[in-house]
């Protein structure tokens, strides 16, 4: 009897309901590949964009989402050796998708052995969220010691790590989020102050918390009015780092405001670092794994779903009901 595998695929773009669980032939590892029995599958906002066909890269049909899985190697292809042997727990990076499945093949060079004291669910936060947060902190934010840092979506996958990393780097952290429950999570992660950005004019509270000065550094990925208020909350000479626009709405701050206040803005795209600065990105991945293994940072995974419930996971992400890292499981 042929052993079958399961995967979540979509054949048309659209709502979460286009995601369908199907049965398929068991994949087999080719030259230089490993076959992995998945334990945890990372869900990212980029998956939502791909499903809608609004991602910055084209998404072919049919398509299986998932750029990261954590699991156990069950077989290897020709040319694969130590440390990628049967039984090894690895984080596999899948640049062309395919992760929403109970068995996946991955290029061995794109796999990273994971210490046993890091849970599979937590390890899904290393690739996208972990390297995004650490790269922005180490490459763009500069020395944050003694500075006031504003972090939007502070209870999200990246935001939760940014709060912890900023504190490790000596910053005073103001966490901003859309609900009081999310702000409690940010506080648990070490935020010094919290602000609810669903309330109008919240930039004034930032100024009040900083004795009228404003934040020195801000991390922003919401867009629209949140972006506008973030700019208004900055101190003269401050730096804002933009790494997304989850609302899909552009901000409308006049460029002269940047001139008048001597502000700077940086954009961040993880794919740029992977494609153009791979040694640096690999170094950062190692740093994140080390910090996790030492317990200096944690990856929150309160929202886990069975593989067959991938559509529900997407619905909750789109309605902003999730916090931390969203994970699919196969057990």
N, C-alpha and C positions, 0 to 999 in steps of 0.2 A: 504493500500500500504506500502510495506517495504521500510524504508528509507535506502538509500545507502551512502557509503562513498567512497572517492577517495584516492589512494595511488600510489606512484611511486615504482615499483618493477623491479628487474632484475633476469632473469632466466639463464643467462650465464655470464661469466666474459668477460671483453673486454673494448671497447671504450665507451664514453658517450652515444652513440646511443643504448646501451643495456638497458638504463633506459626507462621504459614504464609506462605511466599513465594508471591505470586500475580502474574499479569500483568494489567494494567489499561490503559485508554485514557490516552494522554498528557494530563496536565492542561494547562489553558490559563489564562493570567493574566486575571483580571477587572479592572475599573476599580481603579486604585491598587495593583495587584499586580505582582509579577515572577515569572517562571519560572526556577528554579534547577536546574542540573545539579549534584547533590550530589557532593562529594568526601569528606567526613567527616561522620559523624552521631554526636552525643553520646548515650551511654547513661547514664541516671541511675537511682538507687535508686527514685525515684518511678515509673519505668517498671515496675519489678517490682511495686510496690504497685498500680498501675493494672491490671496483668495479673491480679493476685489479687483485684481489686475491694476492696481495703482502703485505697485512697487517700482523703484527706479530702474530695475532690470526686468526684461520681458519674462513672463511666466508661461511656458508652453503647456498645452493640454494633451492628454490628462497629466495631472501633477500630484505628487505626494509631498506634502509639506514636511518640515522638520530639518533644521540645520545642525542639531546636536542631540546625541543620545548617550546615555551611560548604560553599560551592560557588561556582560561576560563573553569573552571570546570562546566560541565553541568549535571553530575550525579555521584553518589558515590556507591561503593559496600558495602556489610555488613562489619561492624567493623571500618568504617571510620567516624571520627568526626572532630570537630573544630581543626585547622582552615580550614580544607579542605572541605568547604561547597560549594554548588552551587553558582556560580557567582564569586568565588575567582580567581584572576589572579595569575598564578603560572609558575615558571620555572620547567619543568619536565625533569629529567635525565633518559635516556633510555639506560641502559648498554648493552642491546641486540638488539639495533636498533629499527626501526619501526616508526621513526619520520617523514619521508617524506609522510605525510598524512594529510587530513583535520580533522580527528578525531583520537585520539590515547588513549589507556589505559595506565596508569602508576601506579606503586606502590606508594601509598600515602606518604610513608616514603622517597621516592626519589623526592618529590616535595618541592619546596621552594616558599612561598608567595613572591610576588614582589611588592614593593611600587608603588603606582599609578604614581609617577613622573618619573619612569623609563619606557621608551617605550618598547613595545614587541620586536622590532628589536634589540634595544640596549641590552636587557636582554639576548638575545641569546649568547652574548659574555661573560657572566659571568662564565659558566661552564668550557669550554675547554680553551679559550684564557685567561680569567680572572684569573682562579686558576693556570694555567700554569705560567703566568707572575708573579703573586704574590708569588707563592711558590719558583720560582727560585730566586727572589729578596730577600725574607725573609730567605730562608733556605740554599742557595748556594752562593750568591754573597757576603755576609758579609757586613760590613759597607762601603757604597759607598760615604759617605760624603767627599767631596774634591777630589774624584778620577775621572779619565777620563774613561768613559765607552763607548765601541764601541758596537753598536746594528745593526746587519745585518737584512735584510728584514724589515727595520724600518717602512715601511708603511703597513705591513701586520697586520693580526688580533692580533697576540701576540706582534709583534714588535711595533705597535702603542701604546700598553699599557706599554710595557717595557720603551719606551721613557718617558712616563708620570710618571711612578713609579720611574724611576731613578732620574728624576728631583725633585720629591717629597722627595727623600732621599738624596738630596744635591750633586748629581753628575754633572760633566760636560759631556754632551752627544754628541758623534759623531755618527750620523745616516748614515748608508750605505744602498743603494738600487740600483736597476738596471737601473732606468731611472730618469731623472731630475724631471718629474712630481711627481714621488713617493717621491723624496727628498723634494719637496715643502710641501707635506703632513706631513712628519716628522718634518719639520721646524715649521709648524703650531702647531704641538703637543708639541713643546718646545725644540727641538734639538738645541744645540749650534752651531754645525758644521755639514756639510754633505759631503759625499763622494760617487761618483758613482763607484760601483765595477764592472761595465761592461768595465771599462777602465783598460788597462794593468798596472801592477805595482802600484796599488792604495795604497798599504801599505806604500809607501814612503810619500804620502800625510798625512797619519796618523802620521808618525814620524815628518813631518814638522809642523803639527798643535800642536804637544806636545813638541816642542823644542828638538826633537831627542829622547825623552824618549820612547814614545809609550803608548798604552792604558793599564790601570791597570786591567780592567775586560772586557771581550767580551762575547756577546751572539750570538751564531752561529747555523744556521740550514739549510744551503745551501749545503755544502759539496764541493768536487772537488777543483777547483782553488780558489774559495772564501774562503774555509777553509784554504788552504795553505797561502794565502795572509793575512788572519786574524792572523795566528800564527806569521807571519813575522812582523805584526804591533804591537805586544805586547811589553810591557816593561819587563825588567828582574824582575822575581818574580811574574809575572801576572797570572791571572786565566781566563781560557776560559770555558764557559758553553755551551755544545752542546745538543740541544734538537730536532734534526732532520737532515735529509739529503735529502732535496727536489729535488736536481738534480739527485739523485740516483748514484752519482759518489763519490767514496771515495777520501779523501785527501791522500797525500803521503809525509808528513813531517817526516823526520827521527827522531826516538825517542831520539837520542842523543841531538837534538836541545832542547828538554824539559829539559834535564839534564844540558846542558851548560847554559841555560837561567833561570834555576830554575823555570820552568813553571809548573802549575798544570791544569788538565782538569777534569771537572765533566760532567757526563751524566745525563739527566733528562728525566723521563718517567712519565706522569701524572698517568697512571694506577697503577704504583707502590705505589704512595701515597694513591690512593683510596682504594687499596686492603690491604695495610699494615699499613697505618697511617691515617685511616679515621677521627679520631677526629681532627687531625691537618688540614686535607683537609677541613673539615666542617667549622672550624674556619676561614680558609682563604677565603672560599666562602662568609662567613658573612662579612669579611673585605672588599671584593670587592664590594658587594652589598652596604655597607655603603659608600664607596668612590664614587660610582656611584650616589647614592641618594643625597649625599652632593655636587655633581658637581665637586669633586676634580679630577676625571678622566672621560673621555668620551669614548664611543665605537663608532667608525666610521662605518657606514653602507651604503656606497655609492653604493654598488652592491646588489640590491635586484631583485629577479626574482619570477614570478608566479610559483606555485607548478608544473604546467605542463611544465615549462621551465627548469626543473632540469638538463637536459642534457646540455643545453646552459651554465648554471652556472658552471658545471664541465669543459666544454671546455675552458671557460675563466680562470678558476683556473689553468688548465694545461698549458695554454699559457701565464701565469703570467700577465694577464690583469686586475686582481682585486687588490683592496686595502682594508684594514680594514676587517671587518667581512662580510662574504657573507651570505645572508639570502634568504630563500624562504618564500613567503607569500601566504595566502589562500583567500585573499579578493581582 
